[in-house]
Each structure stands twice: as C-alpha cells, then as structure tokens.
Amino acid sequence: MDKKEQQSIDFLRSIYQDKPLNLGFSGGKDSVVILDLAERAGIVYDAIYANTTVDPPGTINFIKKNYPQVQIMHPKKSFFKLIEHFKV
C-alpha cells in the first residue's frame, strides 16, 4: 500500500469516535477516493449526496448504480424554484 494511502486511512481511524462519520459525496473522483479510503479504514460512515438539482445529468444514476451505500437527499424545491421564490 502506498504511504499516502496508509496515512489517510490512519487519519480516518484517528478521528472516528463511536458514531458514523458523515462523508459528503458528489460522485466525483475525490468523493470516490474518500469513500474507498473510509471502507478500507473499516470505520462506520454515512455517505451523503445532496442533490442540488443543477448537477450534470446522469450523476444520480451513476451514484445509484455504482455506490448504492450513498444516501441521496433531495430538496423540497429545485434550485430554479428557489430563485423564483427569492427574487426581489
């Protein structure tokens, strides 16, 4: 294992405290790496994708297909509905 990978795994283990760590997950390469490191660290975590409603098409399907352990949170109103609501 690469030294930096081991340092990252050791770090995750050092901050873990008997309750799940919340990991923000966007579906991008950085999120995929941190999820992999958390799994290899053997810690308990909650991976969460916050749907902004303006992310690239296919993001949610990609996450559902490849990372079913990620919880997808959907807003009550889309980004554009919020803009309309708060227009001055």
C-alpha positions as CSV (number, residue, x, y, z in Angstrom):
1,M,0.0,0.0,0.0
2,D,1.2,3.5,-0.8
3,K,2.4,5.6,2.1
4,K,-0.1,8.4,1.5
5,E,-3.0,5.9,1.3
6,Q,-1.9,4.4,4.7
7,Q,-1.6,7.9,6.2
8,S,-5.1,8.7,5.0
9,I,-6.5,5.5,6.4
10,D,-4.7,6.1,9.7
11,F,-6.1,9.6,9.8
12,L,-9.7,8.4,9.3
13,R,-9.3,5.9,12.0
14,S,-7.9,8.5,14.4
15,I,-10.9,10.9,14.0
16,Y,-13.5,8.1,14.3
17,Q,-15.4,8.2,17.6
18,D,-18.0,5.5,18.0
19,K,-20.5,7.2,15.8
20,P,-20.7,7.3,12.0
21,L,-18.6,9.9,10.2
22,N,-20.6,12.0,7.7
23,L,-18.9,11.9,4.3
24,G,-20.1,14.3,1.7
25,F,-20.3,12.5,-1.7
26,S,-20.6,14.3,-5.0
27,G,-19.9,11.4,-7.4
28,G,-16.6,12.9,-8.4
29,K,-13.2,11.4,-8.2
30,D,-12.3,12.9,-4.9
31,S,-15.5,11.6,-3.3
32,V,-14.9,8.1,-4.8
33,V,-11.4,8.1,-3.2
34,I,-12.6,9.2,0.3
35,L,-15.3,6.6,0.2
36,D,-12.8,3.9,-0.7
37,L,-10.4,5.0,2.0
38,A,-13.2,5.0,4.6
39,E,-14.2,1.5,3.6
40,R,-10.6,0.3,3.8
41,A,-10.2,2.0,7.2
42,G,-13.1,-0.1,8.5
43,I,-14.9,2.8,10.1
44,V,-18.6,3.3,10.2
45,Y,-19.7,6.2,8.0
46,D,-22.8,7.8,6.3
47,A,-22.0,8.9,2.8
48,I,-24.5,11.5,1.6
49,Y,-25.1,13.1,-1.8
50,A,-27.0,16.4,-1.5
51,N,-28.9,16.8,-4.8
52,T,-28.6,20.4,-5.9
53,T,-30.9,19.9,-8.9
54,V,-28.3,21.6,-11.1
55,D,-25.6,18.8,-11.2
56,P,-24.6,17.3,-14.5
57,P,-27.2,14.9,-16.0
58,G,-26.5,11.3,-15.1
59,T,-24.9,12.0,-11.7
60,I,-27.7,10.4,-9.6
61,N,-27.9,7.4,-11.9
62,F,-24.1,7.0,-11.6
63,I,-24.3,7.1,-7.8
64,K,-27.2,4.7,-7.6
65,K,-25.6,2.2,-10.0
66,N,-22.1,2.3,-8.5
67,Y,-22.4,3.5,-4.9
68,P,-25.7,2.2,-3.5
69,Q,-24.4,2.8,0.0
70,V,-24.7,6.6,-0.6
71,Q,-27.8,8.2,0.7
72,I,-29.3,10.7,-1.8
73,M,-31.0,13.7,-0.3
74,H,-33.5,15.5,-2.5
75,P,-34.6,19.1,-1.8
76,K,-38.2,20.1,-1.5
77,K,-37.7,22.8,-4.1
78,S,-35.4,22.9,-7.1
79,F,-32.6,25.5,-7.4
80,F,-34.6,27.3,-10.0
81,K,-37.8,27.3,-8.0
82,L,-35.9,28.8,-5.1
83,I,-34.5,31.6,-7.3
84,E,-38.1,32.4,-8.4
85,H,-39.2,32.4,-4.8
86,F,-36.5,34.7,-3.5
87,K,-36.4,37.2,-6.5
88,V,-36.6,40.7,-5.3
